[in-house]
């Protein structure tokens, strides 16, 4: 690997800033000053030091985050803090959310820099189930609840869509709290499904993706790396 590329992948430096650091004598290779940005290095055996700090490549990361409210999944900075701003890891900006949650939705969010793994989780072909807990504006009881459960199981026509949703599972935890399990990821799907049922979602929380549930020990805004067994679920 070229030395300037290695510097850009293992430090906060961009490629151009890495070249400048080399010219300024801020980098050593195996204990010797090095200024040639095109130098090829052995990333497993060579020792690269930038301003006294040894650098190493970061492997792929798999993160579980308890997303809080008022944090957005966008990579660009906007009105709200970004989820990657919550992750205290080198090169956290290279982590990508695996699917998205609305800014006002809380719960399980996965992040990774492994594109193939992310695709396995999000691809419609894999029909990975996602479970949401919705607090509803209007109570659903009796015949209304039975009707809603049947509509969701059959598939709902959402406003602006040409095809119904895939069959899903609705379970009432209380008259105003519902658990919805879906295998798709349409735009604002959960909120739009309840709107199609004549209701409104006051708050929304994702509790699980596939067989992976949100760690109950994680408070909103906290995160941890996935275990090998959890990574292997997808």
N, C-alpha and C positions, 0 to 999 in steps of 0.2 A: 504494500500500500504506500502511496506517496505520503511523504511526511506532512505536507500542508493539509492534505485530506484527513490524515490521522489527527492532527491538532484540532481541526474543525469538528471532528466527531467525538472528541474526548474532552473538550474544554468549551467555554462560552464563546470562543473566537469564531468568527466567520472565516471563510477561506482567505479573503483579502487581509484580514487582521492577523491571521496566522502567518502569512508571508511577511508582514511587517514585523511581527515578533521575532521571526527568524533573522531578518536583516538587522534587528536591534540587538542581537546576541542574547535573547531571553531564553533560548532553547539549547539543551544539550542532548546528545545522542550517545548513549553508553559512556557518559562522563566527559565527553568532548563537545565543545561548542560546534554548532552546525548552523549554516545559513542557507543551504541549498534546499529550496522548497520541493524540488522534484526528486529528492533522495528517496529511494525505495527502502522501506524498513520491514523487518520481521516483527509483526505485532505480537507474536507469542514470546519472543526472546529478547528483542531489543528494548533498552530502557530509555524512554523519552521523558525529559523533565522540563517543565515550563515554569520559570520563576520559582524554582525550588520545589515544585510539586510534581511528583511522578504521575504520569497519565496512563490510563488503561481504557481499552474499549469496553463499552457497556453492552452486555448481552440483551436479548429481548426481555421485556418486562411485561408482567401480567398483574394488573392492579384491580382490587375491589374498593370502590369508594361509596360511602354513604353520602349521596348527593344532598346537600341542604337546599332549601328554597332560596331564590334570588341569586343563583349561580348558573351561568349558561355554559352550554357545551361547545360553542363556537370557538374556533382557533383564534380568530381576530378579536381584539379588545373592543367591547361595546359599552353598553350602559351598566352591565353587571360584571362582577368578577368571573373569571373563567375557571372551569373545573381543573384545568392543568395548573392553575395558580395554587391549588390546594395540595399538590403533590410535590413534596420536598425530595426530589431526586435529580441527579445530573441529567441534563438534556430532557427535562420533563416535557418541553414543548414538542418533542417527537412522539409523545404518546397521543394516540387518537382514541376518542370515545368509541366504544363498540355499540353502535346505535346511539340514540339521543334521548334525552328527557327534556321536556319543556322547562323554562326557567322557574316556573312555579310548582314543578313536580319534584318530589323527593324520592329517596330510596336507592336501590342497587344500580350502580353504573360501573361498567367494566371499561378499563382503558388498557391499551397495549400498543406496542410498536411491531407486532407480528401480524402482518396484513392477511396472511392465509388463515390464521386462527380466527381473526375478526370476521372474515368472510364465512367461516363455518358457523359462527354464532348467528350472523345476521341474514344469511342467504335464505330467501323464501323456500328454496328447495328443501332445506333441512327442517322447516316447520318447528323451530325452537319455541317452546311455550314460554310466555312471559305473564307473570301474575301481578295484577295491580289491585290495590285497595283504594276504593273511591268513597269519599264522603259526599252524600247527595243532598241537594237542596230540598227535594220532595220525597216523602216516605213512599216506599213500595211495599205493599202488603197484600195478602189474600189473592184475589183474582188478578190484580194488577201485577203482582210479583210473578205469578204463574205465567201470565201473558208475556212479560218481559223475558223470562227465562227461555220460553219457547222461541221468541223472536231472535234472541241471540244465538240459540242453538241452530236455527234454520239459516241464519245469515241476514244481515241488515243492509238495506240500501241507504248509503250515506249521501248527504246533500252534495251535489256536484260529481258524484261517482257514477260510472256506467255498469259496474258489476258489484254484487253484494259482497259483504265481508265473508271470510271463511267461517265455518261453524266455530263457535266459541262457547265457553262455559261461564255462566253467571250464577253466583251463589250469594244469597243475602245473609250477611252476618248480623244485621239488625235492619229495621225499616229504612234507615238512612245510611247504612254502610254496606257496600257491596264488594265482593271479590270477583274480578273479571280475569279470565285466562284467555289470551289470544295467541295466535301463531303468526300474525302479520305485523307490519310496522308502518301502516299508512299514516299520513300526516294528521297529527292530533287525533289519532284513531279512537282512543278510549273516550275522550270528551265528546267526540262526534257521535259515537255509538249511543251514549246516554242521551245526547240531544235528540237522536232519532227515536228514542223511547219516551221523549217528552220530559226529560229531566235535565238537571244541570249539575256538573261536578264542582263542588266547592273546594275540594283538595284531593290530590292524587299522590299515591305512593307506590313505587314498584318494589315488591318483596322478593321476587325470584326471577331467574332466567334459566330455563331448562331445569336441571336438578341442583342448581346452585342457588342457595338462599342467601340473603343479606346477613352478614355476621351480626348477631344481636349485640355483640360487645362494641361495635363501632357506633359512636355517636355521630350525628350529622356533621359533615365536614372531615371526618376521620377516614383513613384508608389503611389498607395492608396489602401485601403481595399475596397472590394466590399460591396455594400449595401445589405440588406436582399432581396430586390426585384431582384437585379442582380444575387444573388446566386440562387434564385428560378427559374431563367430562364432555368436551366439545371437539 
